[in-house]
Amino acid sequence: MHWLYLVLAIGFEVVGTTSMKYSNGFTKLIPSIAMGIFYILSLSMLTFSLKKIDVSIAYAIWSGVGTALIAVIGFFIFKEQISMIKIFAIGLIISGVVILNLAGGTHE
């Protein structure tokens, strides 16, 4: 169940960050409210996941996967530029998360 909480935390964080972009610097009400709601949900789910997952692992996965997903959303939805160096950097983030997981990190 703790891994499900982490997956939900990532999903809510990605939707919250996407809402942040749509809020246009808090000038649009609905995306601004949505951003706050989704960040509260994200941090709540992340907190629940920490009952069984070490904070270093959970936070690395939450931030790393969220960053990678936002980069993909930025490219496809917001038409942001992508380069080989950006792809390489995202690969490094994902590699770091994998290495952290291989090092162990779930406690009982």
ZAZAKOL-962429 format. One record per atom (N, C-alpha, C): atom name; x, y, z; residue in three letters; residue number from 1. Coordinates in pm, whole numbers. Last residue first. Example, Ala and Ser with C-alpha at 12.3 -4.5 7.8 and 13.67 -1.06 7.14 Angstrom:
// ZAZAKOL-962429
+------+--------+--------+--------+-----+-----+
! atom !   east !  north !     up ! res !   n !
+------+--------+--------+--------+-----+-----+
!    N !   1285 !   -225 !    708 ! SER !   2 !
!   CA !   1367 !   -106 !    714 ! SER !   2 !
!    C !   1290 !      3 !    787 ! SER !   2 !
!    N !   1319 !   -569 !    780 ! ALA !   1 !
!   CA !   1230 !   -450 !    780 ! ALA !   1 !
!    C !   1320 !   -330 !    780 ! ALA !   1 !
+------+--------+--------+--------+-----+-----+
//
This chain:
// ZAZAKOL-962429
+------+--------+--------+--------+-----+-----+
! atom !   east !  north !     up ! res !   n !
+------+--------+--------+--------+-----+-----+
!    N !   1064 !   -197 !    777 ! GLU ! 108 !
!   CA !    940 !   -261 !    823 ! GLU ! 108 !
!    C !    898 !   -213 !    957 ! GLU ! 108 !
!    N !   1185 !     -2 !    503 ! HIS ! 107 !
!   CA !   1196 !    -55 !    638 ! HIS ! 107 !
!    C !   1061 !   -110 !    683 ! HIS ! 107 !
!    N !   1358 !     15 !    204 ! THR ! 106 !
!   CA !   1227 !     -4 !    266 ! THR ! 106 !
!    C !   1250 !    -60 !    404 ! THR ! 106 !
!    N !   1607 !     35 !     80 ! GLY ! 105 !
!   CA !   1547 !    153 !    136 ! GLY ! 105 !
!    C !   1410 !    135 !    195 ! GLY ! 105 !
!    N !   1882 !    -35 !   -142 ! GLY ! 104 !
!   CA !   1790 !    -72 !    -35 ! GLY ! 104 !
!    C !   1728 !     53 !     24 ! GLY ! 104 !
!    N !   2028 !      9 !   -363 ! ALA ! 103 !
!   CA !   2101 !     16 !   -237 ! ALA ! 103 !
!    C !   2013 !    -22 !   -117 ! ALA ! 103 !
!    N !   1837 !     17 !   -557 ! LEU ! 102 !
!   CA !   1921 !   -102 !   -551 ! LEU ! 102 !
!    C !   1999 !   -108 !   -420 ! LEU ! 102 !
!    N !   1742 !    276 !   -513 ! ASN ! 101 !
!   CA !   1656 !    161 !   -485 ! ASN ! 101 !
!    C !   1736 !     32 !   -474 ! ASN ! 101 !
!    N !   1962 !    428 !   -599 ! LEU ! 100 !
!   CA !   1914 !    439 !   -461 ! LEU ! 100 !
!    C !   1827 !    319 !   -423 ! LEU ! 100 !
!    N !   1960 !    351 !   -870 ! ILE !  99 !
!   CA !   2074 !    315 !   -784 ! ILE !  99 !
!    C !   2034 !    325 !   -636 ! ILE !  99 !
!    N !   1719 !    468 !   -955 ! VAL !  98 !
!   CA !   1739 !    323 !   -964 ! VAL !  98 !
!    C !   1851 !    279 !   -870 ! VAL !  98 !
!    N !   1776 !    739 !   -914 ! VAL !  97 !
!   CA !   1665 !    676 !   -842 ! VAL !  97 !
!    C !   1680 !    525 !   -842 ! VAL !  97 !
!    N !   1990 !    772 !  -1094 ! GLY !  96 !
!   CA !   2009 !    794 !   -951 ! GLY !  96 !
!    C !   1900 !    729 !   -868 ! GLY !  96 !
!    N !   1858 !    729 !  -1338 ! SER !  95 !
!   CA !   1964 !    638 !  -1293 ! SER !  95 !
!    C !   1989 !    651 !  -1144 ! SER !  95 !
!    N !   1692 !    954 !  -1342 ! ILE !  94 !
!   CA !   1632 !    820 !  -1334 ! ILE !  94 !
!    C !   1735 !    718 !  -1288 ! ILE !  94 !
!    N !   1893 !   1151 !  -1365 ! ILE !  93 !
!   CA !   1800 !   1152 !  -1253 ! ILE !  93 !
!    C !   1739 !   1013 !  -1234 ! ILE !  93 !
!    N !   2011 !   1078 !  -1609 ! LEU !  92 !
!   CA !   2090 !   1075 !  -1486 ! LEU !  92 !
!    C !   2001 !   1073 !  -1362 ! LEU !  92 !
!    N !   1794 !   1127 !  -1781 ! GLY !  91 !
!   CA !   1847 !    991 !  -1766 ! GLY !  91 !
!    C !   1931 !    976 !  -1640 ! GLY !  91 !
!    N !   1788 !   1402 !  -1761 ! ILE !  90 !
!   CA !   1674 !   1324 !  -1709 ! ILE !  90 !
!    C !   1715 !   1179 !  -1690 ! ILE !  90 !
!    N !   2031 !   1454 !  -1894 ! ALA !  89 !
!   CA !   2013 !   1493 !  -1754 ! ALA !  89 !
!    C !   1897 !   1417 !  -1689 ! ALA !  89 !
!    N !   1974 !   1359 !  -2153 ! PHE !  88 !
!   CA !   2081 !   1298 !  -2074 ! PHE !  88 !
!    C !   2064 !   1329 !  -1926 ! PHE !  88 !
!    N !   1775 !   1540 !  -2224 ! ILE !  87 !
!   CA !   1743 !   1397 !  -2219 ! ILE !  87 !
!    C !   1848 !   1324 !  -2135 ! ILE !  87 !
!    N !   1928 !   1775 !  -2222 ! LYS !  86 !
!   CA !   1813 !   1761 !  -2131 ! LYS !  86 !
!    C !   1776 !   1614 !  -2115 ! LYS !  86 !
!    N !   2110 !   1716 !  -2424 ! ILE !  85 !
!   CA !   2161 !   1737 !  -2288 ! ILE !  85 !
!    C !   2048 !   1726 !  -2187 ! ILE !  85 !
!    N !   1946 !   1702 !  -2647 ! MET !  84 !
!   CA !   2013 !   1580 !  -2601 ! MET !  84 !
!    C !   2066 !   1596 !  -2459 ! MET !  84 !
!    N !   1647 !   1889 !  -2579 ! SER !  83 !
!   CA !   1778 !   1871 !  -2641 ! SER !  83 !
!    C !   1839 !   1742 !  -2587 ! SER !  83 !
!    N !   1341 !   2052 !  -2639 ! ILE !  82 !
!   CA !   1413 !   1940 !  -2578 ! ILE !  82 !
!    C !   1545 !   1926 !  -2652 ! ILE !  82 !
!    N !   1122 !   2325 !  -2569 ! GLN !  81 !
!   CA !   1234 !   2269 !  -2644 ! GLN !  81 !
!    C !   1297 !   2153 !  -2566 ! GLN !  81 !
!    N !    768 !   2287 !  -2521 ! GLU !  80 !
!   CA !    899 !   2333 !  -2477 ! GLU !  80 !
!    C !   1007 !   2261 !  -2559 ! GLU !  80 !
!    N !    492 !   2249 !  -2560 ! LYS !  79 !
!   CA !    580 !   2271 !  -2676 ! LYS !  79 !
!    C !    715 !   2330 !  -2638 ! LYS !  79 !
!    N !    322 !   2169 !  -2367 ! PHE !  78 !
!   CA !    357 !   2311 !  -2368 ! PHE !  78 !
!    C !    457 !   2347 !  -2478 ! PHE !  78 !
!    N !    292 !   1894 !  -2433 ! ILE !  77 !
!   CA !    175 !   1979 !  -2413 ! ILE !  77 !
!    C !    210 !   2127 !  -2427 ! ILE !  77 !
!    N !    550 !   1779 !  -2484 ! PHE !  76 !
!   CA !    434 !   1744 !  -2565 ! PHE !  76 !
!    C !    317 !   1842 !  -2551 ! PHE !  76 !
!    N !    734 !   1908 !  -2302 ! PHE !  75 !
!   CA !    765 !   1890 !  -2444 ! PHE !  75 !
!    C !    637 !   1871 !  -2527 ! PHE !  75 !
!    N !    603 !   1898 !  -2055 ! GLY !  74 !
!   CA !    649 !   2026 !  -2110 ! GLY !  74 !
!    C !    675 !   2018 !  -2259 ! GLY !  74 !
!    N !    574 !   1622 !  -2027 ! ILE !  73 !
!   CA !    455 !   1705 !  -2043 ! ILE !  73 !
!    C !    493 !   1841 !  -2103 ! ILE !  73 !
!    N !    847 !   1560 !  -1991 ! VAL !  72 !
!   CA !    773 !   1502 !  -2104 ! VAL !  72 !
!    C !    647 !   1585 !  -2132 ! VAL !  72 !
!    N !    897 !   1701 !  -1756 ! ALA !  71 !
!   CA !    976 !   1731 !  -1876 ! ALA !  71 !
!    C !    904 !   1679 !  -2001 ! ALA !  71 !
!    N !    722 !   1572 !  -1582 ! ILE !  70 !
!   CA !    698 !   1713 !  -1616 ! ILE !  70 !
!    C !    777 !   1753 !  -1740 ! ILE !  70 !
!    N !    850 !   1322 !  -1567 ! LEU !  69 !
!   CA !    716 !   1333 !  -1625 ! LEU !  69 !
!    C !    683 !   1477 !  -1665 ! LEU !  69 !
!    N !   1093 !   1396 !  -1441 ! ALA !  68 !
!   CA !   1094 !   1334 !  -1574 ! ALA !  68 !
!    C !    957 !   1347 !  -1641 ! ALA !  68 !
!    N !    994 !   1496 !  -1196 ! THR !  67 !
!   CA !   1072 !   1581 !  -1286 ! THR !  67 !
!    C !   1072 !   1526 !  -1429 ! THR !  67 !
!    N !    873 !   1264 !  -1090 ! GLY !  66 !
!   CA !    795 !   1384 !  -1118 ! GLY !  66 !
!    C !    866 !   1477 !  -1215 ! GLY !  66 !
!    N !   1096 !   1104 !  -1058 ! VAL !  65 !
!   CA !    993 !   1063 !  -1154 ! VAL !  65 !
!    C !    906 !   1182 !  -1189 ! VAL !  65 !
!    N !   1232 !   1268 !   -864 ! GLY !  64 !
!   CA !   1294 !   1225 !   -990 ! GLY !  64 !
!    C !   1191 !   1187 !  -1096 ! GLY !  64 !
!    N !   1055 !   1307 !   -647 ! SER !  63 !
!   CA !   1107 !   1422 !   -721 ! SER !  63 !
!    C !   1163 !   1382 !   -857 ! SER !  63 !
!    N !    992 !   1039 !   -577 ! TRP !  62 !
!   CA !    888 !   1140 !   -596 ! TRP !  62 !
!    C !    940 !   1256 !   -682 ! TRP !  62 !
!    N !   1248 !    923 !   -545 ! ILE !  61 !
!   CA !   1156 !    872 !   -646 ! ILE !  61 !
!    C !   1051 !    977 !   -680 ! ILE !  61 !
!    N !   1346 !   1083 !   -336 ! ALA !  60 !
!   CA !   1421 !   1072 !   -462 ! ALA !  60 !
!    C !   1330 !   1023 !   -575 ! ALA !  60 !
!    N !   1158 !   1035 !   -138 ! TYR !  59 !
!   CA !   1171 !   1169 !   -193 ! TYR !  59 !
!    C !   1246 !   1167 !   -326 ! TYR !  59 !
!    N !   1194 !    758 !    -90 ! ALA !  58 !
!   CA !   1064 !    810 !   -133 ! ALA !  58 !
!    C !   1079 !    947 !   -199 ! ALA !  58 !
!    N !   1467 !    753 !     -7 ! ILE !  57 !
!   CA !   1421 !    678 !   -125 ! ILE !  57 !
!    C !   1291 !    739 !   -178 ! ILE !  57 !
!    N !   1469 !    915 !    219 ! SER !  56 !
!   CA !   1564 !    939 !    110 ! SER !  56 !
!    C !   1520 !    871 !    -19 ! SER !  56 !
!    N !   1270 !    801 !    383 ! VAL !  55 !
!   CA !   1248 !    932 !    325 ! VAL !  55 !
!    C !   1344 !    960 !    209 ! VAL !  55 !
!    N !   1181 !    459 !    334 ! ASP !  54 !
!   CA !   1276 !    559 !    385 ! ASP !  54 !
!    C !   1257 !    692 !    310 ! ASP !  54 !
!    N !    850 !    351 !    370 ! ILE !  53 !
!   CA !    961 !    376 !    276 ! ILE !  53 !
!    C !   1050 !    483 !    337 ! ILE !  53 !
!    N !    647 !    341 !    555 ! LYS !  52 !
!   CA !    718 !    217 !    523 ! LYS !  52 !
!    C !    837 !    235 !    430 ! LYS !  52 !
!    N !    560 !    598 !    599 ! LYS !  51 !
!   CA !    543 !    502 !    708 ! LYS !  51 !
!    C !    625 !    375 !    684 ! LYS !  51 !
!    N !    574 !    742 !    368 ! LEU !  50 !
!   CA !    693 !    742 !    454 ! LEU !  50 !
!    C !    679 !    652 !    577 ! LEU !  50 !
!    N !    326 !    743 !    253 ! SER !  49 !
!   CA !    423 !    647 !    201 ! SER !  49 !
!    C !    545 !    635 !    292 ! SER !  49 !
!    N !    208 !    959 !    385 ! PHE !  48 !
!   CA !    162 !    823 !    414 ! PHE !  48 !
!    C !    263 !    718 !    368 ! PHE !  48 !
!    N !    351 !   1168 !    258 ! THR !  47 !
!   CA !    363 !   1146 !    402 ! THR !  47 !
!    C !    319 !   1006 !    441 ! THR !  47 !
!    N !    256 !   1143 !     -1 ! LEU !  46 !
!   CA !    399 !   1123 !     24 ! LEU !  46 !
!    C !    421 !   1095 !    173 ! LEU !  46 !
!    N !     -9 !   1214 !     42 ! MET !  45 !
!   CA !     22 !   1077 !     -2 ! MET !  45 !
!    C !    170 !   1045 !     23 ! MET !  45 !
!    N !     34 !   1485 !    114 ! SER !  44 !
!   CA !    -34 !   1392 !    205 ! SER !  44 !
!    C !      0 !   1248 !    169 ! SER !  44 !
!    N !    151 !   1591 !   -113 ! LEU !  43 !
!   CA !    230 !   1585 !     10 ! LEU !  43 !
!    C !    167 !   1493 !    114 ! LEU !  43 !
!    N !    -71 !   1560 !   -290 ! SER !  42 !
!   CA !     59 !   1498 !   -317 ! SER !  42 !
!    C !    140 !   1483 !   -189 ! SER !  42 !
!    N !   -272 !   1717 !   -173 ! LEU !  41 !
!   CA !   -292 !   1572 !   -191 ! LEU !  41 !
!    C !   -159 !   1500 !   -210 ! LEU !  41 !
!    N !   -145 !   1966 !   -194 ! ILE !  40 !
!   CA !   -183 !   1914 !    -63 ! ILE !  40 !
!    C !   -203 !   1763 !    -70 ! ILE !  40 !
!    N !   -124 !   1980 !   -474 ! TYR !  39 !
!   CA !     -2 !   1976 !   -392 ! TYR !  39 !
!    C !    -31 !   1926 !   -251 ! TYR !  39 !
!    N !   -395 !   1988 !   -546 ! PHE !  38 !
!   CA !   -313 !   1874 !   -587 ! PHE !  38 !
!    C !   -181 !   1867 !   -511 ! PHE !  38 !
!    N !   -475 !   2234 !   -429 ! ILE !  37 !
!   CA !   -539 !   2108 !   -391 ! ILE !  37 !
!    C !   -449 !   1990 !   -425 ! ILE !  37 !
!    N !   -309 !   2419 !   -566 ! GLY !  36 !
!   CA !   -303 !   2404 !   -420 ! GLY !  36 !
!    C !   -361 !   2271 !   -374 ! GLY !  36 !
!    N !   -396 !   2376 !   -834 ! MET !  35 !
!   CA !   -256 !   2358 !   -795 ! MET !  35 !
!    C !   -245 !   2335 !   -645 ! MET !  35 !
!    N !   -664 !   2453 !   -820 ! ALA !  34 !
!   CA !   -630 !   2314 !   -849 ! ALA !  34 !
!    C !   -486 !   2284 !   -806 ! ALA !  34 !
!    N !   -632 !   2729 !   -783 ! ILE !  33 !
!   CA !   -694 !   2648 !   -678 ! ILE !  33 !
!    C !   -657 !   2501 !   -696 ! ILE !  33 !
!    N !   -515 !   2786 !  -1034 ! SER !  32 !
!   CA !   -446 !   2822 !   -909 ! SER !  32 !
!    C !   -501 !   2742 !   -792 ! SER !  32 !
!    N !   -707 !   2705 !  -1222 ! PRO !  31 !
!   CA !   -579 !   2634 !  -1214 ! PRO !  31 !
!    C !   -502 !   2665 !  -1086 ! PRO !  31 !
!    N !   -912 !   2899 !  -1139 ! ILE !  30 !
!   CA !   -933 !   2754 !  -1131 ! ILE !  30 !
!    C !   -800 !   2678 !  -1130 ! ILE !  30 !
!    N !   -794 !   3168 !  -1180 ! LEU !  29 !
!   CA !   -842 !   3117 !  -1052 ! LEU !  29 !
!    C !   -848 !   2964 !  -1045 ! LEU !  29 !
!    N !   -506 !   3299 !  -1310 ! LYS !  28 !
!   CA !   -626 !   3222 !  -1345 ! LYS !  28 !
!    C !   -670 !   3144 !  -1222 ! LYS !  28 !
!    N !   -282 !   3412 !  -1204 ! THR !  27 !
!   CA !   -379 !   3504 !  -1265 ! THR !  27 !
!    C !   -506 !   3433 !  -1310 ! THR !  27 !
!    N !    -67 !   3270 !  -1102 ! PHE !  26 !
!   CA !   -183 !   3294 !  -1015 ! PHE !  26 !
!    C !   -283 !   3393 !  -1074 ! PHE !  26 !
!    N !     90 !   3234 !  -1335 ! GLY !  25 !
!   CA !    136 !   3320 !  -1226 ! GLY !  25 !
!    C !     23 !   3363 !  -1133 ! GLY !  25 !
!    N !    -83 !   3063 !  -1485 ! ASN !  24 !
!   CA !    -25 !   3185 !  -1542 ! ASN !  24 !
!    C !     11 !   3284 !  -1431 ! ASN !  24 !
!    N !   -192 !   2820 !  -1439 ! SER !  23 !
!   CA !   -239 !   2931 !  -1355 ! SER !  23 !
!    C !   -187 !   3066 !  -1403 ! SER !  23 !
!    N !    -62 !   2634 !  -1595 ! TYR !  22 !
!   CA !   -188 !   2687 !  -1646 ! TYR !  22 !
!    C !   -239 !   2806 !  -1564 ! TYR !  22 !
!    N !    150 !   2577 !  -1420 ! LYS !  21 !
!   CA !    178 !   2639 !  -1550 ! LYS !  21 !
!    C !     51 !   2705 !  -1606 ! LYS !  21 !
!    N !      6 !   2459 !  -1213 ! MET !  20 !
!   CA !     85 !   2579 !  -1188 ! MET !  20 !
!    C !    114 !   2652 !  -1318 ! MET !  20 !
!    N !    -91 !   2231 !  -1333 ! SER !  19 !
!   CA !   -187 !   2337 !  -1297 ! SER !  19 !
!    C !   -114 !   2468 !  -1272 ! SER !  19 !
!    N !    150 !   2093 !  -1340 ! THR !  18 !
!   CA !     86 !   2129 !  -1466 ! THR !  18 !
!    C !    -16 !   2241 !  -1443 ! THR !  18 !
!    N !    181 !   2057 !  -1066 ! THR !  17 !
!   CA !    279 !   2137 !  -1139 ! THR !  17 !
!    C !    225 !   2181 !  -1274 ! THR !  17 !
!    N !    -42 !   1892 !  -1013 ! GLY !  16 !
!   CA !    -26 !   2021 !   -947 ! GLY !  16 !
!    C !     71 !   2113 !  -1021 ! GLY !  16 !
!    N !     19 !   1669 !  -1167 ! VAL !  15 !
!   CA !   -101 !   1747 !  -1201 ! VAL !  15 !
!    C !    -93 !   1885 !  -1136 ! VAL !  15 !
!    N !    250 !   1592 !  -1027 ! VAL !  14 !
!   CA !    259 !   1624 !  -1170 ! VAL !  14 !
!    C !    138 !   1707 !  -1214 ! VAL !  14 !
!    N !    142 !   1538 !   -775 ! GLU !  13 !
!   CA !    244 !   1641 !   -790 ! GLU !  13 !
!    C !    255 !   1686 !   -935 ! GLU !  13 !
!    N !    -29 !   1325 !   -828 ! PHE !  12 !
!   CA !    -85 !   1451 !   -781 ! PHE !  12 !
!    C !     14 !   1566 !   -797 ! PHE !  12 !
!    N !    166 !   1131 !   -904 ! GLY !  11 !
!   CA !     61 !   1174 !   -996 ! GLY !  11 !
!    C !      2 !   1308 !   -957 ! GLY !  11 !
!    N !    315 !   1108 !   -666 ! ILE !  10 !
!   CA !    379 !   1152 !   -790 ! ILE !  10 !
!    C !    275 !   1205 !   -887 ! ILE !  10 !
!    N !    119 !   1012 !   -493 ! ALA !   9 !
!   CA !    188 !   1137 !   -462 ! ALA !   9 !
!    C !    253 !   1194 !   -588 ! ALA !   9 !
!    N !     58 !    767 !   -614 ! LEU !   8 !
!   CA !    -43 !    872 !   -610 ! LEU !   8 !
!    C !     20 !   1009 !   -582 ! LEU !   8 !
!    N !    302 !    639 !   -561 ! VAL !   7 !
!   CA !    259 !    658 !   -701 ! VAL !   7 !
!    C !    154 !    769 !   -707 ! VAL !   7 !
!    N !    291 !    636 !   -281 ! LEU !   6 !
!   CA !    398 !    708 !   -349 ! LEU !   6 !
!    C !    361 !    736 !   -495 ! LEU !   6 !
!    N !     68 !    474 !   -236 ! TYR !   5 !
!   CA !     68 !    612 !   -188 ! TYR !   5 !
!    C !    174 !    695 !   -260 ! TYR !   5 !
!    N !    173 !    238 !   -343 ! LEU !   4 !
!   CA !     58 !    301 !   -408 ! LEU !   4 !
!    C !     47 !    447 !   -365 ! LEU !   4 !
!    N !    363 !    183 !   -151 ! TRP !   3 !
!   CA !    409 !    217 !   -286 ! TRP !   3 !
!    C !    296 !    281 !   -367 ! TRP !   3 !
!    N !    201 !    120 !     67 ! HIS !   2 !
!   CA !    288 !    239 !     74 ! HIS !   2 !
!    C !    340 !    280 !    -63 ! HIS !   2 !
!    N !     81 !   -120 !      0 ! MET !   1 !
!   CA !      0 !      0 !      0 ! MET !   1 !
!    C !     86 !    127 !      0 ! MET !   1 !
+------+--------+--------+--------+-----+-----+
//
